[in-house]
Amino acid sequence: MTNGFWNDKRVCVTGGAGFLGSAIVEELRLRGCAHVAIPRSREFDLRTLDAVQRLYAEARPDMVIHLAAIVGGIGANSARPAEFLYDNLMMGTQLMHEAWRGGVNKFVGIGTACAYPKFTPVPFREDELWNGYPEETNAPYGLAKKMLLVQSQAYRQQYGFNSIYLLPVNIYGPGDSFDPQRSHVIPALIKKCTDARRSGAEEVTVWGDGSPTREFLYVNDAAEGILLAAEHYDSSEPVNIGLGFEIAIKELVEKIARLTGFEGYLNWDSTKPNGQPRRRLDTSRAMEQFGFRARTGLDEGLRRTVEWYLAREERVTT
C-alpha cells in the first residue's frame, strides 16, 4: 500500500544494483516511485568529483539514498584497510557535498554498526557511538562510514541541509553475495556448508572460537526501515536499524549446518580473529521516530535464504 509520498519523487539510489539496493529499488517501485536512478560503477566512479557531478546533472534527484560501499568480511577488511577507508570516505563526502550544493531535498546516508566502539555496552545505543575506538579489523571501514554522520550534522547545522544517518546491522537474505572474497558471515557459512555436503567433506573450518555474538537483519526488513526513515525522519541524530536480537556465532553455524544438510565436524580455527565480542542494537529510536520494527525472525530469514541459495545452485548445476 502506498500513501502517494513517492509518486512524484526523483530518487537516486547509489548501490541500487547491489544486494540491499535491489530490495530498496523494488520497494520504491511498489510504492509508486517512477523515477529511480541507479548509477553503475562502470559509468560513474563515485570516488571522483566529476562522476558525482555528472550523475546529479543527469538524474536530477530530489532525494539521494547512499548505499554504495566497498564491503567485505573480516578477511577482506584486514587485507585491504586503505581501500576500505579511502573508497568509502571519498564516495560519501562528495556525494553529500554535491547533493547539498545542487539543492537535493534530502540525503539518506547509510552507515554501519561497525562504527560502534569495540566494547560498546549491549544493546548498542546511538549515544555510545563516540565512546571508544571501533574493533580493529573493521575500523577503517567503520570510521569512513561514520564520517557521513559528522558531515550530516555539520551540514544541517551550517546549511540547514536535510540529511539523515542510519546504522543497519549485518544484512542477509536471498540475493546476497556468496563470493568468498566479499561475503559476510551468513552467506559465507551457507556456501561453506553446502559445498562441504556436496563434496562429501568431513569438516568445515570456521574462523574464531564461536563465542562472539552478532545481530542480523533480513534484507526486506532493512529496505522497509530505510524507506520509512527516508519518508518520515528529519534529524541528523543517528538511528539504529536492526532486529534487536543477538546470536552466538557458534549457534548460528550450527543452525546453518542443519538447514544446509551438512552433518560433518565444525572445526573452529581460534588463530583467526573473532572480531567484535558482541553486537546487538537498541532499536527503540527507530520505532519511536518513524515506526520501524523488523518483522522477520532469524530462523525464518535463514530458512528463506538457504532455500533461495540451494535453488539457485541447482539451476546453475543442471
Buried (B, 14 or more C-beta within 10 A) or exposed (E): EEEEBBEEBBBBBBBBBBBBBBBBBBBBEEBBBEBBBBBEEEEBBBBEEEBBBBBBEEBEBBBBBBBBBBBBBBBBBBEBBEBBBBBBBBBBBBBBBBBBEBEBEBBBBBBBBBBBBBBBEBBBBBEBBEEEEBBBBBBBBBBBBBBBBEBBBBBBEEEEBBBBBBBBBBBBBBBBBBEBEBBBBBBBBBBBBBBBBEEEBEEBEBBBBBEBBBBBBBBBBBBBBBBBBBBEBEBBBBBBBBBBBBBBBBEBBEBBBEBBEBEBEBEBEEEBBBBBEBBBBBBBBBEEBBEBBBEBEBEEBBEBBBEBBBEEBEEEEE
